[in-house]
Amino acid sequence: MKSRTPESVIRKARRLVVKVGSGLVTNAGLGLDHGALTGWAEQIARLRKEGRQIVLVSSGAIAEGMQRFGWTRRPHALHELQAAAAVGQMGLVQVYESCFRGHGLLAAQILLTHEDLADRKRYLNARSTLRTLLDLGVIPVINENDTVAIDEIRFGDNDTLAAMVTNLIEADALVILTDQQGLYSADPRRDPEAKLILDGDAGDPYLESIAGSTGSAIARGGMLTKILAAKRAARSGADTVIAWGREPEVLLRLAAGERLGTQLLARQATVAARKQWLADHLQVRGKVTLDAGAVKALLIDGKSLLPVGVSSAEGNFERGEVVSCLDESGREIARGLVNYSHAETRRILRTPSSQIESKLGYVDEPELIHRDNLVLL
């Protein structure tokens, strides 16, 4: 278990994911802030010279597209969001490429959807590509592929995307640059008594309760999405820092050990890479409800999920797809790759494994979900 530290956790991090939000990239929606992008590129270039590997997750394509179209409010219609992303991505990538080239660095554009990371083969391909780019000294610039994404497969915000990329490449730390100094005890825009929280534990429910869910006319996420991103990144052992993006030389100062913003430590045991992939699924194909005995078997005894402990099944899932495991109160406690389809699962509910064949006429596996294909949440 990690102890509190008087210095920034970024100081010892060799592989970093840096996320910058729309409000920063586009100067609150007024168009791309070339000065800010130039500044971040210069800092990243200096970190590269120190031998660090950096992945940049940048919002801003939709916001830049809105500015080019003259729209003052983020549209709700999917086709308008896709159009804004298509137009804005051109300008965003052009500026980043120019900024990094000025420091002798190559940049690479990576556009992802949730479907890319939900599919195991595409997930592994994305990880291999990113690791190869990093080994070659390239700066990957990642954004959600808003031009093709639909609501059912969206990450929803780039904080979540940044956390999933952190797990994907097994980065040491995640830096989320935002328009606030960090996480406060209350909304500092409404409460003058609000105090900056300097450090905490990633996944602490108290932090989620005070974060709220405020966004803006430009950005999709709020402070809550950043707290949840830190919780997600902690599964691969990555610490998170949430800091003000316009703090002078913020990345360099963090890398030098200076404490800025809110630091959230990954204090849980690191989850194996395959199970990180399972935990990172944003959409699942179905749900199974467990009785108290099955919940204990999973959480306390570390066992597989057997059909006898399942009381109900929902969804239209097939064998090999990801399903959620709920306790009797409806709380998700785990998820995993199911060995039987929804129709088969309904037929073997409450059935001992020795009787599966008598119910189905065959038996594929004695477990509904094997322990190796299950991750606790």
C-alpha positions in Angstrom: 0.0 0.0 0.0 1.3 3.4 -1.0 2.0 6.0 1.7 1.4 9.7 1.5 4.2 11.6 -0.1 5.1 15.3 0.3 6.1 15.4 -3.4 4.2 14.9 -6.6 3.7 11.3 -7.7 4.5 12.4 -11.2 8.2 12.9 -10.3 8.9 9.2 -10.6 6.5 8.4 -13.4 8.2 7.3 -16.6 5.1 6.7 -18.7 2.4 9.4 -18.5 -1.1 10.0 -19.9 -1.9 13.7 -20.0 -5.5 14.8 -20.6 -6.5 18.3 -21.5 -10.1 19.4 -21.6 -12.1 21.4 -24.2 -12.3 24.5 -22.2 -8.5 24.7 -22.0 -7.8 23.7 -25.6 -10.3 26.1 -27.1 -10.1 28.9 -24.5 -13.6 28.4 -23.2 -15.0 27.8 -26.8 -13.4 30.9 -28.4 -11.4 28.8 -30.8 -8.2 26.8 -30.5 -5.8 28.4 -28.0 -2.6 28.2 -29.9 -0.6 29.6 -27.1 -1.8 27.0 -24.6 -1.2 24.1 -27.1 2.3 25.5 -27.9 3.0 25.6 -24.1 1.9 22.0 -23.5 3.9 20.8 -26.5 7.0 22.5 -25.2 6.6 21.0 -21.8 6.0 17.5 -23.2 9.1 17.9 -25.4 11.2 18.6 -22.4 9.8 15.6 -20.6 10.6 13.4 -23.6 14.2 14.6 -23.3 14.2 13.3 -19.7 13.3 9.9 -21.1 9.6 9.9 -20.2 6.9 8.6 -22.5 3.9 10.8 -23.0 0.4 10.1 -24.4 -1.8 13.1 -24.9 -5.5 12.7 -24.7 -7.0 15.9 -26.0 -10.6 17.1 -26.2 -11.4 20.1 -28.5 -12.5 18.7 -31.9 -16.2 19.3 -31.3 -15.6 22.6 -29.6 -13.3 23.8 -32.5 -15.9 22.6 -35.0 -18.6 24.6 -33.1 -16.5 27.7 -33.3 -15.9 27.2 -37.0 -19.7 26.8 -37.5 -20.4 29.8 -35.3 -22.4 27.7 -32.8 -22.5 28.9 -29.2 -24.1 25.8 -27.6 -23.1 22.2 -27.9 -25.7 20.5 -30.2 -27.7 17.5 -29.0 -28.3 16.0 -32.4 -25.8 13.2 -33.1 -25.3 14.2 -36.8 -24.5 17.8 -35.8 -21.9 16.6 -33.2 -20.4 14.3 -35.8 -20.2 17.2 -38.3 -18.6 19.5 -35.7 -16.0 16.8 -34.8 -15.1 16.2 -38.5 -14.5 19.8 -39.1 -12.8 20.6 -35.8 -10.5 17.6 -35.8 -8.7 19.0 -38.9 -7.7 22.2 -37.1 -6.9 20.4 -33.8 -4.5 17.9 -35.3 -2.9 20.5 -37.5 -2.0 22.7 -34.6 -0.6 19.8 -32.5 1.4 18.4 -35.4 3.0 21.8 -36.0 3.7 22.4 -32.3 5.5 19.0 -31.8 7.3 19.3 -35.1 8.8 22.5 -33.9 10.5 20.5 -31.1 11.7 17.8 -33.5 9.0 15.4 -32.4 6.6 13.3 -34.5 3.0 13.2 -33.4 0.4 10.5 -34.3 -3.3 10.9 -34.4 -5.3 8.0 -32.7 -9.1 8.1 -32.8 -10.9 5.5 -30.7 -14.4 4.4 -29.9 -15.5 2.2 -27.0 -16.1 -0.6 -29.5 -12.3 -0.5 -30.3 -11.4 -1.3 -26.7 -14.3 -3.6 -26.0 -13.2 -6.0 -28.8 -10.3 -8.0 -27.4 -8.4 -8.3 -30.6 -8.8 -4.5 -31.4 -7.8 -3.7 -27.8 -4.6 -5.7 -28.1 -3.9 -4.1 -31.5 -4.4 -0.6 -30.0 -2.1 -1.4 -27.1 0.6 -2.7 -29.5 0.4 0.4 -31.7 0.6 2.8 -28.8 3.5 1.0 -27.2 5.4 0.9 -30.5 4.8 4.6 -31.1 6.1 5.4 -27.6 9.2 3.2 -28.1 9.8 5.2 -31.3 9.7 8.5 -29.4 6.4 9.6 -31.0 3.7 11.6 -29.1 0.3 9.9 -29.6 -2.6 12.4 -29.6 -5.8 10.6 -28.8 -9.4 11.7 -29.0 -12.7 9.9 -29.2 -13.8 9.2 -32.8 -16.9 11.4 -32.6 -17.4 11.3 -36.3 -18.5 7.7 -36.2 -19.4 7.0 -32.5 -23.0 6.5 -31.6 -24.5 6.9 -28.2 -24.4 3.2 -27.4 -20.6 3.0 -27.9 -19.5 6.4 -26.7 -17.0 6.8 -23.9 -19.1 9.9 -22.9 -16.1 12.1 -22.0 -12.4 12.2 -22.5 -11.7 11.7 -18.8 -13.0 8.2 -19.1 -11.1 7.7 -22.3 -7.9 8.9 -20.7 -8.3 6.5 -17.8 -8.9 3.6 -20.2 -5.8 4.5 -22.2 -3.9 4.7 -18.9 -4.9 1.1 -18.2 -4.3 0.1 -21.9 -0.7 1.1 -21.9 -0.1 0.5 -18.1 1.0 4.0 -17.5 2.5 5.0 -14.2 0.3 8.1 -13.8 -2.6 10.1 -15.2 -2.6 13.9 -15.3 -5.9 15.6 -15.9 -5.6 19.2 -16.7 -8.8 21.2 -16.2 -10.1 24.7 -15.7 -10.2 24.3 -11.9 -7.3 24.2 -9.4 -8.3 20.6 -8.5 -11.1 19.0 -6.4 -12.7 21.2 -3.8 -14.8 20.4 -0.7 -17.6 22.3 -2.4 -18.1 24.1 -5.7 -15.7 27.1 -5.4 -17.8 29.1 -7.9 -20.7 29.1 -5.5 -19.1 28.6 -2.1 -16.3 31.0 -1.0 -15.5 28.6 1.9 -14.7 25.7 -0.4 -11.2 24.3 0.3 -8.9 22.6 -2.2 -8.4 18.9 -1.4 -4.7 18.2 -1.8 -4.7 14.5 -1.7 -7.0 11.5 -1.3 -7.5 7.9 -2.3 -8.6 7.0 -5.8 -12.0 5.3 -5.4 -12.9 7.0 -2.1 -16.8 7.3 -2.1 -16.6 10.5 -0.2 -14.7 12.2 -3.1 -17.4 11.1 -5.5 -20.1 12.5 -3.2 -18.6 16.0 -3.2 -17.5 16.1 -6.8 -20.9 16.8 -8.3 -21.6 16.4 -12.0 -21.3 19.9 -13.4 -20.2 20.3 -17.0 -20.3 23.3 -19.3 -21.7 24.5 -22.6 -18.5 23.4 -24.2 -17.2 20.4 -22.3 -19.1 17.1 -21.7 -17.5 16.0 -18.4 -17.3 17.6 -14.9 -15.3 17.0 -11.8 -17.2 13.8 -11.1 -16.0 12.2 -14.3 -12.4 13.1 -13.3 -12.8 11.4 -9.9 -14.3 8.3 -11.5 -11.4 8.4 -14.1 -8.9 8.3 -11.2 -10.8 5.3 -9.7 -10.6 3.5 -13.1 -6.9 4.3 -13.6 -6.1 3.0 -10.2 -7.0 -0.5 -11.3 -3.6 -0.7 -13.2 -1.8 1.0 -10.3 -1.7 4.5 -11.8 -1.9 7.5 -9.6 -3.8 10.6 -10.8 -3.3 14.3 -10.5 -6.1 16.8 -11.3 -4.6 20.3 -11.8 -5.2 23.7 -13.4 -4.2 23.5 -17.0 -3.1 27.2 -17.1 -0.7 26.9 -14.2 2.6 28.0 -15.6 4.7 25.0 -16.6 2.3 22.7 -14.8 3.7 19.5 -16.3 7.3 20.4 -15.7 6.6 21.4 -12.1 4.7 18.2 -11.4 7.5 16.2 -12.9 10.0 18.0 -10.7 8.1 16.9 -7.6 6.0 20.0 -6.9 2.6 19.4 -5.4 -0.1 21.0 -7.5 -3.8 20.4 -7.6 -5.4 17.3 -6.2 -3.4 14.1 -6.0 -5.3 10.8 -5.9 -3.3 7.7 -5.0 -3.9 4.2 -6.3 -4.0 2.3 -3.0 -5.8 -0.9 -4.2 -4.1 -4.0 -5.5 -3.2 -3.8 -9.2 -5.6 -5.7 -11.4 -4.1 -8.0 -14.1 -4.2 -6.7 -17.6 -6.9 -9.0 -18.9 -9.1 -8.2 -16.0 -8.5 -4.4 -16.5 -10.0 -5.0 -20.0 -13.0 -6.6 -18.5 -13.5 -3.9 -15.9 -13.1 -1.2 -18.5 -16.2 -2.2 -20.5 -18.6 0.7 -20.4 -21.5 -1.3 -21.9 -22.3 -4.9 -20.8 -24.5 -7.3 -22.7 -26.6 -8.4 -19.7 -27.0 -8.9 -16.0 -27.2 -11.8 -13.6 -28.4 -11.5 -10.0 -26.6 -13.5 -7.3 -27.8 -14.9 -4.0 -25.9 -14.2 -0.8 -24.0 -17.4 -1.0 -22.7 -16.7 -4.5 -21.7 -13.1 -3.5 -19.7 -14.5 -0.7 -18.1 -17.1 -3.0 -16.9 -14.3 -5.3 -16.0 -11.6 -2.8 -14.6 -13.6 0.1 -13.7 -17.0 -1.2 -12.3 -16.0 -4.6 -14.3 -18.7 -6.4 -15.9 -18.9 -9.8 -19.6 -18.1 -10.4 -21.7 -21.3 -10.6 -25.3 -21.4 -12.0 -26.6 -22.6 -8.7 -26.0 -19.2 -7.1 -27.7 -17.2 -9.8 -31.4 -16.2 -9.3 -32.1 -14.3 -12.5 -30.7 -13.2 -15.8 -31.4 -10.2 -18.0 -30.3 -9.1 -21.4 -29.7 -10.8 -24.7 -26.1 -12.0 -24.3 -24.3 -14.8 -26.0 -21.5 -17.1 -24.8 -18.3 -15.2 -24.4 -19.8 -11.7 -23.9 -19.4 -9.5 -20.8 -22.2 -9.5 -18.2 -22.6 -7.7 -14.9 -22.9 -9.7 -11.6 -25.3 -8.0 -9.2 -26.0 -8.7 -5.5 -29.6 -8.9 -4.3 -29.8 -5.1 -3.8 -28.8 -4.4 -7.4 -25.2 -3.3 -6.7 -22.7 -4.5 -9.3 -20.0 -6.4 -7.6 -18.3 -8.0 -10.6 -18.3 -8.6 -14.3 -17.0 -11.3 -16.5 -17.2 -13.4 -19.7 -20.2 -15.7 -19.5 -19.9 -19.3 -20.6 -23.6 -19.7 -21.6 -26.0 -17.6 -23.6 -29.0 -15.8 -22.0 -31.4 -18.5 -23.1 -29.1 -21.2 -21.7 -28.5 -19.3 -18.5 -32.2 -19.0 -17.8 -32.6 -22.7 -18.1 -29.8 -23.5 -15.6 -30.6 -20.9 -13.0 -30.3 -22.4 -9.5 -28.9 -25.6 -11.0 -25.9 -27.5 -9.5 -23.2 -27.9 -12.1 -23.6 -31.7 -12.0 -27.1 -31.2 -13.5 -26.3 -28.8 -16.3 -26.2 -31.6 -18.9 -29.6 -32.9 -17.8 -31.1 -29.4 -18.3 -29.4 -28.6 -21.6 -28.5 -32.0 -23.1 -24.8 -30.9 -23.0 -22.3 -29.1 -20.8 -19.7 -26.6 -22.0 -18.3 -25.5 -18.6 -19.3 -26.3 -15.0 -19.0 -22.5 -14.2 -21.3 -19.8 -15.5 -18.3 -17.5 -15.2 -14.8 -18.8 -14.5 -12.7 -17.0 -11.9 -10.0 -16.3 -14.5 -12.6 -14.4 -16.6 -14.1 -12.4 -13.8 -13.1 -9.2 -12.2 -14.4 -7.8 -8.9 -15.5 -4.2 -8.9 
